[in-house]
Amino acid sequence: MLLRRDLLLAARNPGDWLTPLIFFLLVAAVFPLAVGPEPDTLRRIAPGVIWSLALLSSLLSQDAIFRSDAEDGVLEQLLLSPQPLVLAVLAKTAAHWLAYCAPLVLLAPLLGVWLQLPADSLGVLLLTLPLGTGIFSLLAAFCAALLTGARRSHFLGALLALPLCLPAVIFAAATVTAVTPAAPLLLLAALFMLSLTVLPIATATALRLGSGFR
């Protein structure tokens, strides 16, 4: 129910999820104009460009995860509900990924072609994007929970999440550029499973501590 509600809210406010998506597309389109159209240059920088933009675009939407719930009292109801708060955190994180990160994953192949990424590297990129952006959403939810009670915390949350996301960016970009991508891909998958196991519990704890509920 919570996942469906958040997706309906996102559908009714397309400007919220279109802004990061447009940022992702426009900045990627500028790179060939800035560094030159040489295919070798674009091919070399493409993985780093796509992953850096995916990270920044996902952080732009971080404030939306718990902001409206804290303002309209839904978050308080979730904290008082007999249902495990971790399940609510997982539902809201999944809704964030579907609304804000899934469109990036779907459009990334177009940017790969635009940036002259080879076909085999494009396939590897598609394998890494769900894992990496999933880590971004889990970390964004955790950092947003830490700052739920703070005012004007949008950029502070992004600054807090940015260094935590860097290992995922490094492993993901290394997977796309590696001659044998199996090892960095396994490390990225392990990082995703660790994040999926630990961060929802940490996020639920941060929400309870921030609101005064134990």
Accessible surface in RSA format (square Angstrom, percent):
REM  Atomic radii and reference values for relative SASA: ProtOr
REM  Chains: A
REM  Algorithm: Lee & Richards
REM  Probe-radius: 1.40
REM  Slices: 20
REM RES _ NUM      All-atoms   Total-Side   Main-Chain    Non-polar    All polar
REM                ABS   REL    ABS   REL    ABS   REL    ABS   REL    ABS   REL
RES MET A   1   191.46  99.2 149.23  98.8  42.23 100.6 121.78 103.5  69.68  92.3
RES LEU A   2    29.95  16.7  23.46  16.8   6.50  16.3  25.80  18.1   4.15  11.2
RES LEU A   3    61.90  34.5  61.47  44.0   0.44   1.1  61.47  43.2   0.44   1.2
RES ARG A   4   153.22  64.3 149.72  76.3   3.51   8.3  52.86  72.2 100.36  60.8
RES ARG A   5    67.95  28.5  63.77  32.5   4.19  10.0  48.32  66.0  19.64  11.9
RES ASP A   6    20.92  14.7  15.08  15.0   5.84  13.8   9.22  21.7  11.70  11.7
RES LEU A   7    59.56  33.2  54.50  39.0   5.05  12.7  54.76  38.5   4.80  12.9
RES LEU A   8    70.55  39.3  70.15  50.2   0.40   1.0  70.49  49.5   0.06   0.2
RES LEU A   9    64.14  35.7  63.51  45.4   0.63   1.6  63.69  44.7   0.44   1.2
RES ALA A  10    15.66  14.4  10.16  15.7   5.50  12.5  15.24  21.5   0.42   1.1
RES ALA A  11    70.03  64.4  44.65  68.9  25.38  57.7  51.03  71.9  19.00  50.3
RES ARG A  12   171.62  72.1 142.77  72.8  28.86  68.7  56.87  77.7 114.75  69.5
RES ASN A  13    70.64  48.7  66.35  64.1   4.29  10.3  11.53  27.8  59.11  57.1
RES PRO A  14    59.97  43.7  59.97  54.7   0.00   0.0  59.97  49.5   0.00   0.0
RES GLY A  15    44.59  55.0   0.00   N/A  44.59  55.0  38.24 104.9   6.35  14.2
RES ASP A  16    69.21  48.5  57.31  57.0  11.90  28.1  10.90  25.6  58.31  58.2
RES TRP A  17    68.34  27.4  65.84  31.9   2.50   5.9  63.08  33.6   5.26   8.5
RES LEU A  18    65.10  36.3  65.10  46.6   0.00   0.0  65.10  45.7   0.00   0.0
RES THR A  19    86.04  61.2  81.47  82.6   4.57  10.9  60.70  81.5  25.35  38.3
RES PRO A  20     4.10   3.0   4.10   3.7   0.00   0.0   4.10   3.4   0.00   0.0
RES LEU A  21    18.52  10.3  18.21  13.0   0.30   0.8  18.24  12.8   0.28   0.8
RES ILE A  22    84.76  48.2  84.76  63.1   0.00   0.0  84.76  61.0   0.00   0.0
RES PHE A  23    67.26  33.6  61.62  38.2   5.64  14.7  66.74  40.5   0.52   1.5
RES PHE A  24     0.49   0.2   0.49   0.3   0.00   0.0   0.49   0.3   0.00   0.0
RES LEU A  25    57.98  32.3  55.85  40.0   2.14   5.4  56.04  39.4   1.94   5.2
RES LEU A  26   110.16  61.3 109.65  78.4   0.51   1.3 109.77  77.1   0.39   1.0
RES VAL A  27    45.25  29.8  44.00  39.8   1.25   3.0  45.25  39.3   0.00   0.0
RES ALA A  28     0.00   0.0   0.00   0.0   0.00   0.0   0.00   0.0   0.00   0.0
RES ALA A  29    38.97  35.8  37.74  58.2   1.23   2.8  37.92  53.4   1.05   2.8
RES VAL A  30    81.52  53.6  81.50  73.8   0.01   0.0  81.52  70.8   0.00   0.0
RES PHE A  31    62.58  31.3  62.05  38.4   0.53   1.4  62.58  37.9   0.00   0.0
RES PRO A  32    13.42   9.8  10.63   9.7   2.80  10.2  10.81   8.9   2.61  16.2
RES LEU A  33   149.24  83.1 116.65  83.5  32.59  81.9 121.32  85.2  27.92  75.1
RES ALA A  34    78.79  72.4  36.77  56.7  42.02  95.6  46.65  65.7  32.15  85.2
RES VAL A  35    65.67  43.2  37.95  34.4  27.72  66.8  46.51  40.4  19.16  52.0
RES GLY A  36    16.80  20.7   0.00   N/A  16.80  20.7  15.87  43.6   0.93   2.1
RES PRO A  37   103.50  75.4  94.70  86.3   8.79  32.0  94.88  78.3   8.62  53.6
RES GLU A  38    93.47  53.7  91.11  68.9   2.36   5.6  50.38  97.4  43.09  35.2
RES PRO A  39    67.51  49.2  67.51  61.5   0.00   0.0  67.51  55.7   0.00   0.0
RES ASP A  40    95.56  66.9  91.59  91.2   3.98   9.4  29.17  68.7  66.39  66.2
RES THR A  41    34.11  24.3  34.11  34.6   0.00   0.0  14.65  19.7  19.46  29.4
RES LEU A  42     4.86   2.7   4.86   3.5   0.00   0.0   4.86   3.4   0.00   0.0
RES ARG A  43    90.70  38.1  85.51  43.6   5.19  12.4  30.24  41.3  60.47  36.6
RES ARG A  44   166.11  69.7 142.76  72.8  23.35  55.6  77.10 105.4  89.00  53.9
RES ILE A  45    46.82  26.6  40.05  29.8   6.77  16.3  46.26  33.3   0.56   1.5
RES ALA A  46     0.00   0.0   0.00   0.0   0.00   0.0   0.00   0.0   0.00   0.0
RES PRO A  47     3.85   2.8   3.85   3.5   0.00   0.0   3.85   3.2   0.00   0.0
RES GLY A  48    33.87  41.8   0.00   N/A  33.87  41.8  30.46  83.6   3.41   7.6
RES VAL A  49    11.89   7.8   7.73   7.0   4.16  10.0  11.13   9.7   0.75   2.0
RES ILE A  50     0.00   0.0   0.00   0.0   0.00   0.0   0.00   0.0   0.00   0.0
RES TRP A  51     0.00   0.0   0.00   0.0   0.00   0.0   0.00   0.0   0.00   0.0
RES SER A  52    51.80  43.8  49.84  66.5   1.96   4.5  26.68  56.8  25.12  35.2
RES LEU A  53     6.77   3.8   6.77   4.8   0.00   0.0   6.77   4.8   0.00   0.0
RES ALA A  54     0.22   0.2   0.22   0.3   0.00   0.0   0.22   0.3   0.00   0.0
RES LEU A  55     6.99   3.9   6.99   5.0   0.00   0.0   6.99   4.9   0.00   0.0
RES LEU A  56    76.15  42.4  74.36  53.2   1.79   4.5  74.49  52.3   1.66   4.5
RES SER A  57     0.25   0.2   0.00   0.0   0.25   0.6   0.00   0.0   0.25   0.4
RES SER A  58     0.30   0.3   0.00   0.0   0.30   0.7   0.30   0.6   0.00   0.0
RES LEU A  59     7.40   4.1   6.45   4.6   0.95   2.4   6.56   4.6   0.84   2.3
RES LEU A  60    69.19  38.5  55.89  40.0  13.30  33.4  56.95  40.0  12.24  32.9
RES SER A  61     5.37   4.5   0.00   0.0   5.37  12.4   5.37  11.4   0.00   0.0
RES GLN A  62     5.47   3.1   5.47   4.0   0.00   0.0   1.37   2.9   4.10   3.1
RES ASP A  63    36.92  25.9  31.87  31.7   5.05  11.9   6.02  14.2  30.91  30.8
RES ALA A  64    30.42  28.0  14.91  23.0  15.50  35.3  15.38  21.7  15.03  39.8
RES ILE A  65     8.74   5.0   0.38   0.3   8.36  20.1   7.01   5.0   1.73   4.7
RES PHE A  66     4.32   2.2   4.02   2.5   0.31   0.8   4.08   2.5   0.24   0.7
RES ARG A  67   106.50  44.7  95.94  48.9  10.56  25.2  38.79  53.0  67.72  41.0
RES SER A  68    46.15  39.0  44.72  59.7   1.43   3.3  34.31  73.1  11.85  16.6
RES ASP A  69     0.50   0.3   0.50   0.5   0.00   0.0   0.00   0.0   0.50   0.5
RES ALA A  70    44.30  40.7  16.76  25.9  27.55  62.7  19.69  27.7  24.62  65.2
RES GLU A  71   136.92  78.6  97.94  74.1  38.97  92.8  48.28  93.4  88.64  72.4
RES ASP A  72    86.08  60.3  52.14  51.9  33.93  80.2  45.08 106.1  41.00  40.9
RES GLY A  73    25.40  31.3   0.00   N/A  25.40  31.3  22.96  63.0   2.44   5.5
RES VAL A  74    30.39  20.0  30.39  27.5   0.00   0.0  30.39  26.4   0.00   0.0
RES LEU A  75     9.80   5.5   9.80   7.0   0.00   0.0   9.80   6.9   0.00   0.0
RES GLU A  76    91.98  52.8  89.35  67.6   2.63   6.3  19.83  38.4  72.15  58.9
RES GLN A  77   122.43  68.5 115.43  84.4   7.00  16.7  40.14  85.4  82.29  62.4
RES LEU A  78    31.17  17.4  28.85  20.6   2.32   5.8  29.16  20.5   2.01   5.4
RES LEU A  79     8.86   4.9   1.67   1.2   7.19  18.1   1.67   1.2   7.19  19.4
RES LEU A  80   113.61  63.3  85.90  61.5  27.70  69.6  89.03  62.5  24.58  66.1
RES SER A  81    36.15  30.5  22.77  30.4  13.38  30.8  19.16  40.8  16.99  23.8
RES PRO A  82   132.50  96.6  93.16  84.9  39.34 143.0 105.99  87.5  26.51 164.8
RES GLN A  83   119.38  66.8 115.54  84.4   3.83   9.1  42.42  90.3  76.95  58.4
RES PRO A  84    75.32  54.9  62.77  57.2  12.55  45.6  74.17  61.2   1.15   7.1
RES LEU A  85     7.10   4.0   3.01   2.2   4.09  10.3   3.85   2.7   3.25   8.8
RES VAL A  86    45.64  30.0  45.64  41.3   0.00   0.0  45.64  39.7   0.00   0.0
RES LEU A  87   103.81  57.8  98.96  70.8   4.85  12.2  99.32  69.8   4.49  12.1
RES ALA A  88    15.18  14.0   9.93  15.3   5.25  11.9  14.04  19.8   1.14   3.0
RES VAL A  89     1.99   1.3   1.72   1.6   0.27   0.7   1.95   1.7   0.04   0.1
RES LEU A  90    60.95  33.9  57.63  41.2   3.32   8.3  57.93  40.7   3.02   8.1
RES ALA A  91    23.46  21.6  17.04  26.3   6.42  14.6  22.97  32.3   0.49   1.3
RES LYS A  92     8.42   4.1   6.32   3.9   2.10   5.0   1.40   1.3   7.02   7.5
RES THR A  93     8.02   5.7   8.01   8.1   0.01   0.0   7.65  10.3   0.36   0.5
RES ALA A  94    40.85  37.6  32.93  50.8   7.92  18.0  40.30  56.8   0.55   1.5
RES ALA A  95     4.05   3.7   3.30   5.1   0.75   1.7   3.70   5.2   0.35   0.9
RES HIS A  96     7.21   3.9   3.02   2.1   4.19  10.7   6.65   6.9   0.56   0.7
RES TRP A  97    59.02  23.7  59.02  28.6   0.00   0.0  58.64  31.3   0.38   0.6
RES LEU A  98    75.96  42.3  64.29  46.0  11.67  29.3  64.29  45.1  11.67  31.4
RES ALA A  99    13.50  12.4   3.95   6.1   9.55  21.7  12.26  17.3   1.24   3.3
RES TYR A 100    21.44  10.0  17.21   9.8   4.23  11.0  10.96   8.2  10.48  12.9
RES CYS A 101     0.00   0.0   0.00   0.0   0.00   0.0   0.00   0.0   0.00   0.0
RES ALA A 102    17.25  15.9  16.90  26.1   0.35   0.8  17.10  24.1   0.15   0.4
RES PRO A 103    24.58  17.9  22.54  20.6   2.04   7.4  24.58  20.3   0.00   0.0
RES LEU A 104     1.17   0.7   0.99   0.7   0.19   0.5   0.99   0.7   0.19   0.5
RES VAL A 105    18.48  12.2  17.73  16.1   0.75   1.8  17.73  15.4   0.75   2.0
RES LEU A 106   137.94  76.8 120.12  85.9  17.82  44.8 122.63  86.1  15.30  41.2
RES LEU A 107    43.57  24.3  43.57  31.2   0.00   0.0  43.57  30.6   0.00   0.0
RES ALA A 108     0.00   0.0   0.00   0.0   0.00   0.0   0.00   0.0   0.00   0.0
RES PRO A 109    30.92  22.5  30.71  28.0   0.21   0.8  30.92  25.5   0.00   0.0
RES LEU A 110   114.35  63.7 109.20  78.1   5.15  12.9 109.56  76.9   4.79  12.9
RES LEU A 111    11.28   6.3  11.28   8.1   0.00   0.0  11.28   7.9   0.00   0.0
RES GLY A 112     0.00   0.0   0.00   N/A   0.00   0.0   0.00   0.0   0.00   0.0
RES VAL A 113    95.37  62.8  87.30  79.0   8.07  19.5  89.63  77.9   5.74  15.6
RES TRP A 114   126.15  50.6 115.45  55.9  10.70  25.1 120.82  64.4   5.34   8.7
RES LEU A 115     0.00   0.0   0.00   0.0   0.00   0.0   0.00   0.0   0.00   0.0
RES GLN A 116    75.88  42.4  66.80  48.8   9.08  21.6   6.10  13.0  69.78  52.9
RES LEU A 117    13.32   7.4   2.64   1.9  10.68  26.8   2.64   1.9  10.68  28.7
RES PRO A 118    48.53  35.4  37.46  34.1  11.07  40.3  48.53  40.1   0.00   0.0
RES ALA A 119    87.67  80.6  68.63 105.9  19.03  43.3  71.43 100.6  16.23  43.0
RES ASP A 120   107.97  75.6  91.39  91.0  16.58  39.2  52.97 124.7  55.00  54.9
RES SER A 121    21.48  18.1  19.57  26.1   1.91   4.4   2.35   5.0  19.13  26.8
RES LEU A 122    28.71  16.0  28.71  20.5   0.00   0.0  28.71  20.2   0.00   0.0
RES GLY A 123    35.74  44.1   0.00   N/A  35.74  44.1  31.92  87.6   3.83   8.6
RES VAL A 124    27.34  18.0  26.68  24.2   0.66   1.6  26.73  23.2   0.61   1.7
RES LEU A 125     0.00   0.0   0.00   0.0   0.00   0.0   0.00   0.0   0.00   0.0
RES LEU A 126    74.42  41.4  66.73  47.7   7.69  19.3  66.97  47.0   7.45  20.0
RES LEU A 127   107.14  59.7  99.10  70.9   8.04  20.2 101.18  71.1   5.96  16.0
RES THR A 128     0.00   0.0   0.00   0.0   0.00   0.0   0.00   0.0   0.00   0.0
RES LEU A 129     0.79   0.4   0.79   0.6   0.00   0.0   0.79   0.6   0.00   0.0
RES PRO A 130    54.21  39.5  48.92  44.6   5.29  19.2  49.20  40.6   5.01  31.1
RES LEU A 131    39.10  21.8  38.90  27.8   0.20   0.5  39.10  27.5   0.00   0.0
RES GLY A 132     0.00   0.0   0.00   N/A   0.00   0.0   0.00   0.0   0.00   0.0
RES THR A 133     0.00   0.0   0.00   0.0   0.00   0.0   0.00   0.0   0.00   0.0
RES GLY A 134     8.83  10.9   0.00   N/A   8.83  10.9   8.24  22.6   0.59   1.3
RES ILE A 135     2.40   1.4   2.40   1.8   0.00   0.0   2.40   1.7   0.00   0.0
RES PHE A 136     0.21   0.1   0.00   0.0   0.21   0.5   0.08   0.0   0.13   0.4
RES SER A 137     0.78   0.7   0.78   1.0   0.00   0.0   0.78   1.7   0.00   0.0
RES LEU A 138     7.69   4.3   7.06   5.1   0.63   1.6   7.15   5.0   0.54   1.4
RES LEU A 139    15.92   8.9  15.92  11.4   0.00   0.0  15.92  11.2   0.00   0.0
RES ALA A 140     0.14   0.1   0.13   0.2   0.00   0.0   0.13   0.2   0.00   0.0
RES ALA A 141     0.90   0.8   0.90   1.4   0.00   0.0   0.90   1.3   0.00   0.0
RES PHE A 142    40.46  20.2  40.46  25.1   0.00   0.0  40.46  24.5   0.00   0.0
RES CYS A 143     0.07   0.1   0.07   0.1   0.00   0.0   0.00   0.0   0.07   0.1
RES ALA A 144    12.28  11.3   4.97   7.7   7.31  16.6   9.28  13.1   3.00   8.0
RES ALA A 145     1.14   1.0   0.00   0.0   1.14   2.6   0.00   0.0   1.14   3.0
RES LEU A 146    86.11  48.0  57.19  40.9  28.92  72.7  58.81  41.3  27.30  73.5
RES LEU A 147    28.55  15.9  24.97  17.9   3.58   9.0  26.27  18.5   2.28   6.1
RES THR A 148    37.37  26.6  13.37  13.6  24.00  57.2  20.76  27.9  16.61  25.1
RES GLY A 149    71.11  87.7   0.00   N/A  71.11  87.7  36.69 100.7  34.43  77.1
RES ALA A 150    49.34  45.4  28.24  43.6  21.10  48.0  36.49  51.4  12.85  34.0
RES ARG A 151   227.26  95.4 201.00 102.5  26.26  62.5  75.79 103.6 151.47  91.8
RES ARG A 152   240.12 100.8 194.76  99.3  45.36 108.0  80.35 109.8 159.77  96.8
RES SER A 153    14.59  12.3   9.03  12.1   5.56  12.8   1.03   2.2  13.56  19.0
RES HIS A 154    56.16  30.7  52.08  36.2   4.08  10.4  39.07  40.3  17.09  19.9
RES PHE A 155   149.37  74.7 148.40  91.9   0.97   2.5 148.45  90.0   0.92   2.6
RES LEU A 156    98.63  54.9  94.72  67.8   3.92   9.8  95.77  67.3   2.86   7.7
RES GLY A 157     0.66   0.8   0.00   N/A   0.66   0.8   0.66   1.8   0.00   0.0
RES ALA A 158    20.89  19.2  20.10  31.0   0.79   1.8  20.44  28.8   0.46   1.2
RES LEU A 159   120.42  67.1 111.08  79.5   9.34  23.5 111.38  78.2   9.05  24.3
RES LEU A 160    70.57  39.3  64.69  46.3   5.88  14.8  69.67  48.9   0.91   2.4
RES ALA A 161     0.00   0.0   0.00   0.0   0.00   0.0   0.00   0.0   0.00   0.0
RES LEU A 162    59.61  33.2  59.61  42.6   0.00   0.0  59.61  41.9   0.00   0.0
RES PRO A 163    75.19  54.8  64.89  59.2  10.30  37.4  65.53  54.1   9.66  60.0
RES LEU A 164    82.84  46.1  69.03  49.4  13.81  34.7  72.77  51.1  10.08  27.1
RES CYS A 165     0.01   0.0   0.00   0.0   0.01   0.0   0.01   0.0   0.00   0.0
RES LEU A 166    82.14  45.7  82.14  58.8   0.00   0.0  82.14  57.7   0.00   0.0
RES PRO A 167    57.49  41.9  55.08  50.2   2.40   8.7  57.49  47.5   0.00   0.0
RES ALA A 168     0.19   0.2   0.00   0.0   0.19   0.4   0.00   0.0   0.19   0.5
RES VAL A 169    19.80  13.0  19.80  17.9   0.00   0.0  19.80  17.2   0.00   0.0
RES ILE A 170   110.95  63.1 105.84  78.8   5.11  12.3 109.77  79.0   1.18   3.2
RES PHE A 171    57.96  29.0  57.96  35.9   0.00   0.0  57.96  35.1   0.00   0.0
RES ALA A 172     0.00   0.0   0.00   0.0   0.00   0.0   0.00   0.0   0.00   0.0
RES ALA A 173    21.52  19.8  21.21  32.7   0.31   0.7  21.51  30.3   0.01   0.0
RES ALA A 174    40.02  36.8  33.62  51.9   6.40  14.6  38.85  54.7   1.17   3.1
RES THR A 175     0.60   0.4   0.00   0.0   0.60   1.4   0.00   0.0   0.60   0.9
RES VAL A 176     6.72   4.4   0.29   0.3   6.43  15.5   0.29   0.3   6.43  17.4
RES THR A 177    85.05  60.5  54.57  55.3  30.48  72.6  45.79  61.5  39.26  59.4
RES ALA A 178    37.66  34.6  16.52  25.5  21.14  48.1  26.17  36.9  11.48  30.4
RES VAL A 179   149.42  98.3 119.25 108.0  30.16  72.7 126.51 109.9  22.90  62.1
RES THR A 180   102.54  72.9  97.23  98.6   5.31  12.7  69.27  93.0  33.27  50.3
RES PRO A 181    39.60  28.9  39.60  36.1   0.00   0.0  39.60  32.7   0.00   0.0
RES ALA A 182    63.39  58.3  57.94  89.4   5.45  12.4  63.23  89.0   0.16   0.4
RES ALA A 183    64.13  59.0  56.54  87.3   7.58  17.2  61.77  87.0   2.35   6.2
RES PRO A 184    19.18  14.0  18.62  17.0   0.56   2.0  19.07  15.7   0.11   0.7
RES LEU A 185    41.41  23.1  41.41  29.6   0.00   0.0  41.41  29.1   0.00   0.0
RES LEU A 186   124.82  69.5 120.72  86.4   4.10  10.3 121.07  85.0   3.76  10.1
RES LEU A 187    95.01  52.9  92.09  65.9   2.91   7.3  92.46  64.9   2.55   6.9
RES LEU A 188     0.00   0.0   0.00   0.0   0.00   0.0   0.00   0.0   0.00   0.0
RES ALA A 189    31.58  29.0  31.10  48.0   0.48   1.1  31.42  44.2   0.16   0.4
RES ALA A 190    58.69  54.0  46.65  72.0  12.04  27.4  54.19  76.3   4.50  11.9
RES LEU A 191    42.08  23.4  38.80  27.8   3.28   8.3  41.53  29.2   0.55   1.5
RES PHE A 192    42.87  21.4  42.87  26.6   0.00   0.0  42.87  26.0   0.00   0.0
RES MET A 193   107.38  55.6 106.87  70.7   0.51   1.2  89.93  76.5  17.45  23.1
RES LEU A 194   108.40  60.4 103.41  74.0   4.99  12.5 107.57  75.5   0.83   2.2
RES SER A 195     9.44   8.0   6.97   9.3   2.47   5.7   2.47   5.3   6.97   9.8
RES LEU A 196    68.46  38.1  61.01  43.6   7.45  18.7  61.01  42.8   7.45  20.1
RES THR A 197    86.93  61.8  75.75  76.8  11.18  26.6  63.81  85.7  23.12  34.9
RES VAL A 198    74.91  49.3  72.61  65.7   2.30   5.5  74.27  64.5   0.64   1.7
RES LEU A 199    20.26  11.3  20.21  14.5   0.05   0.1  20.26  14.2   0.00   0.0
RES PRO A 200     3.00   2.2   2.39   2.2   0.60   2.2   2.92   2.4   0.08   0.5
RES ILE A 201   101.37  57.7 101.18  75.4   0.19   0.5 101.18  72.9   0.19   0.5
RES ALA A 202    29.56  27.2  21.31  32.9   8.25  18.8  27.29  38.4   2.27   6.0
RES THR A 203     0.82   0.6   0.82   0.8   0.00   0.0   0.00   0.0   0.82   1.2
RES ALA A 204     6.42   5.9   6.42   9.9   0.00   0.0   6.42   9.0   0.00   0.0
RES THR A 205    65.91  46.9  63.36  64.2   2.54   6.1  47.35  63.6  18.56  28.1
RES ALA A 206     9.62   8.8   2.52   3.9   7.10  16.1   7.02   9.9   2.60   6.9
RES LEU A 207     4.03   2.2   1.53   1.1   2.49   6.3   2.43   1.7   1.60   4.3
RES ARG A 208    65.36  27.4  65.36  33.3   0.00   0.0  20.74  28.3  44.62  27.0
RES LEU A 209    99.85  55.6  81.52  58.3  18.34  46.1  81.75  57.4  18.11  48.7
RES GLY A 210    57.24  70.6   0.00   N/A  57.24  70.6  28.97  79.5  28.27  63.3
RES SER A 211    49.08  41.5  15.90  21.2  33.18  76.4  27.29  58.1  21.80  30.5
RES GLY A 212    58.55  72.2   0.00   N/A  58.55  72.2  31.44  86.3  27.12  60.7
RES PHE A 213    58.81  29.4  55.32  34.3   3.50   9.1  58.81  35.7   0.00   0.0
RES ARG A 214   215.57  90.5 156.51  79.8  59.06 140.6  81.73 111.7 133.84  81.1
END  Absolute sums over single chains surface
CHAIN  1 A    10731.8       9051.8       1680.0       7981.8       2750.0
END  Absolute sums over all chains
TOTAL         10731.8       9051.8       1680.0       7981.8       2750.0
